[in-house]
Amino acid sequence: MGSEAQPRDLRNNYGDLLRRVQAGETVDIVRDGVAIASLTPPRLPRGASRERLVEVFAGADHIDRDAFFADLDAVSDSSLRDPYAT
């Protein structure tokens, strides 16, 4: 959840603002009623390492490729065609 702070709050309450951001809050810096900046927590890295994926999926069942695509064909709309196919 976000909140607002004035530019003077950056000077007077810097530590408190950073603690709030560290806790996951986004703080918009507002001057004269207009947002001029945002303090936000850093984004988490996207994706996972190969090692983590192997760990997560180690106990997963094997997917039969042919059965998987047969199931997709059974529920897909076969009337759809590529308009650019020649």
C-alpha positions in Angstrom: 0.0 0.0 0.0 1.4 3.4 -0.9 1.4 6.7 1.0 2.6 10.2 0.4 5.3 12.3 1.9 6.5 15.9 1.3 10.1 16.7 0.1 10.9 18.1 3.6 10.1 14.6 5.0 13.0 13.3 3.0 15.2 15.5 5.1 13.4 15.3 8.5 12.3 11.7 8.4 14.6 9.9 6.1 15.2 6.9 8.4 11.5 6.4 8.9 10.7 6.6 5.2 13.4 4.0 4.4 12.1 1.6 7.1 8.7 1.9 5.6 10.0 1.2 2.1 12.1 -1.7 3.4 8.9 -3.1 4.9 7.4 -3.1 1.3 5.6 0.2 1.2 5.8 2.6 -1.7 6.0 6.2 -0.7 5.2 8.9 -3.2 7.0 12.2 -2.8 4.4 15.0 -3.4 5.1 18.7 -4.0 2.2 21.1 -4.4 -0.2 18.1 -4.7 1.7 16.6 -7.6 3.7 13.3 -7.3 7.3 14.1 -8.3 9.0 10.8 -7.2 8.4 7.4 -5.6 10.5 5.5 -3.1 9.8 1.8 -3.8 11.3 -1.4 -2.6 13.7 -3.0 -5.1 12.2 -5.5 -7.5 12.8 -9.1 -6.9 14.9 -10.9 -9.5 12.8 -12.5 -12.2 13.1 -16.2 -12.9 14.9 -18.9 -11.0 18.2 -20.6 -11.3 18.5 -23.9 -13.0 19.4 -25.5 -9.7 16.3 -24.2 -8.1 14.1 -25.4 -10.9 15.6 -28.9 -10.8 15.0 -28.9 -7.0 11.3 -27.8 -7.4 10.5 -30.2 -10.2 12.5 -33.2 -8.9 9.4 -35.1 -7.7 7.1 -34.1 -10.5 5.5 -36.8 -12.7 6.8 -37.3 -16.2 4.5 -35.7 -18.9 3.9 -37.9 -21.9 4.4 -35.5 -24.8 2.0 -37.3 -27.2 -0.8 -37.6 -24.6 -0.3 -33.9 -23.7 -0.7 -32.7 -27.3 -3.6 -35.1 -27.9 -5.4 -33.6 -24.8 -4.7 -30.1 -26.2 -6.1 -31.1 -29.6 -9.2 -32.5 -28.0 -10.1 -29.2 -26.3 -8.9 -26.7 -28.9 -11.0 -25.1 -31.6 -10.0 -26.8 -34.9 -11.8 -24.1 -36.9 -9.1 -21.6 -36.2 -6.7 -21.1 -39.1 -3.6 -19.0 -39.7 -4.8 -16.2 -42.0 -1.3 -15.8 -43.4 -0.7 -19.4 -44.2 -0.3 -20.0 -47.9 
